[in-house]
Structure formats: C-alpha cells, structure tokens
Amino acid sequence: MATNNTEELDRLKKESPEQFSKVRVIWSSPLIPNDPLLYRKDLPAAAKARIEDFFVTYGKPKNPASQPDVLQKILDLSGFQHSTDAQLKPIADLTMFGLLRNNMYDSKLSTVQKQKAFEDITARFGKLSMALEMARIR
C-alpha cells in the first residue's frame, strides 16, 4: 500500500516517466489547498492588509526579466492568492468522509448507535459546509 499526492505524482511523471508508468492511481482526492496561511480574526485590519500584501506579491518581481522568480525555485510554486475560509472545504469533506467511514466499520457500535453517529456527523459537517460555502460567496 502507498499514498501520495498530485504534486508529487506530477513531479514523478516529469522527472522519471519510466517510474511513473509503474504507478497505479486508485483514487484522487479533490484539489486540496497547498498549505494555507491563516491569521487570527481579531488581528487589526492594517496588519492583515500588510501580511496579505506581502504574501500575494512575494516572488513576483516588478521586472520579471531582470529578477528571478523566487517561488518558482521553491517546489514550482507560482505564488500566493487571496483566499477565504472556503478553501478549507475539501479538507472538511475529507475529514467527514473519514469519520463516516470509521463509524460505519466500528464493530463496537450497534446499528442504532451508528445511525445516531451518522446523523450527528452529517449535521455537524452540514453546518460547517454551509459556513465555508458562505465564505466563498462573500
């Protein structure tokens, strides 16, 4: 058994196609944000703006012809983007899937207990999903 991620598979395909040809992909997750950077909600607006401006402009020189793209040298990153909590939805979905799967295969739980846990998990993640979707719309 093995696990991997799309970025590593893409790199393997580019750098070692003969090894990549031996790989069998059995499942792919939805796109997962690459290491989101978070800050406290109560951080002053001016500090948030300075932090966001730094990261969104980092590695994007004013004159690309005369300055190397810093991020390109760091794992082929192309830059940072403004985002909202909505980018966390795929992670929440995968977490919910894991909890539901564990619940379904828990031999210590009765059918009634499994049903109750299923309802609790889906209700909790339904609220979370709605909040994350609202963050996308704003």
N, C-alpha and C positions, 0 to 999 in steps of 0.2 A: 504494500500500500504506500502511496505517496501523495503529497499535496504540493501545490504550487500556486502561483498567481499569474495573471495575464501578462504583466510586465516582464516577469522572468521568462515566461514561455516565448514572448515576442523577442526577447534578447537571445534566447537559445536558438530560435529559428534563424535569426540574423547571423549570429556568430558561429553556430555549429549545426547547419542544416541536417547533416547526417545523424546527429544525436536526436535532433528534434523529430526526425522521421520515425524514431522508435517510441515516441511518446503517444499515448492514447488518452485523449481528453474524455472523461466520462461525465463531467458536469462543470458548468461555468456559472459563477455567481453573477448577480447584477453588478454593474460597474460600482466599485467602492471608491469613495474619495481617497486620494492619496494624502495621508497624514494631515488632516485639517488642523489649523491653528485656531485656538479658542482663547477668548479673554472673558473676564468677569463682566456680567451685565451691568454692574454698578460702577464700572470704570468710567471716569469722566469722558464726555463726548470728544473733547480735544485730544485726549490721549488715544482713544480708539481711532480717531482720524489719522493721527501721526503713525500709529502702528500699521494700520491698513495701507496707508500711502507707502510706507517703507516696503512692505512685502509685495504689494501689487507692482511697484516699479523696480524692485530688486532684480538685478540681472538683465535689465532692459536698458542698455546704454542709449544715450541721446543720439550718438552717432555709431550705429552698428558696424559700419565699415572700418572704424578705427579702434573699436573696443571689442574684445571677445565676449561672447555671451556666457556669463558666469554659470548660469543654471544648466546650460547645455552640457557642461563638463561634469555636472553632478547628476549622474544617473539619467541623463537625457531629459531632464525637466525642462519644460518650456515656459514656466512662470507660474505665478500665483494669481488667483482670481478672487474677486469679492464673492462672498457666499452668505448663505443664511443657514439656520439650523436644518433646513430642508435637505441639505446634503447628507445628513445623518440617517435619512430614511432607509437606505439599503442596509445599513448596519442594524437598525432596529428590526427590519424584516427578517434578516438572517438570525438575529437573536431570538425572535419569536418562533421562527421555524425550529430552532434547536430546542427551545423549551417545550414546544408541542411534541416534537419527536421523542424527547426524554419522557414526557408524560405518557405518551402512547405506549412506550415499551417498559414502563415501570411496573414490574410484576408485583410490587408490594401494594399497589393501589387496586381497589375494586373498580368495576365498571362505573359505578355511581361517582366515586372519587375522581376518576379520570375525566368524566363528563364535567364535573364541577371545576376541576383544574383547567380544562379546555375553555370553559366559559369565562373563568377569571382571566386567563392569559389573553384570550382574544378581546375581551372587554378592555383590559389594560392597554394592550397594543393598539386597539382601535382608537382610543383617546390619544395615544402618543402619535399615531399615524396622522390623525386629523390635525394635531398641533403642528407637526412637521410640514404637512401639506399647506397649512395656513401660512407658515413662514415662507414657503415658496411663492405664494400669491402676493404677499406684501411687497 
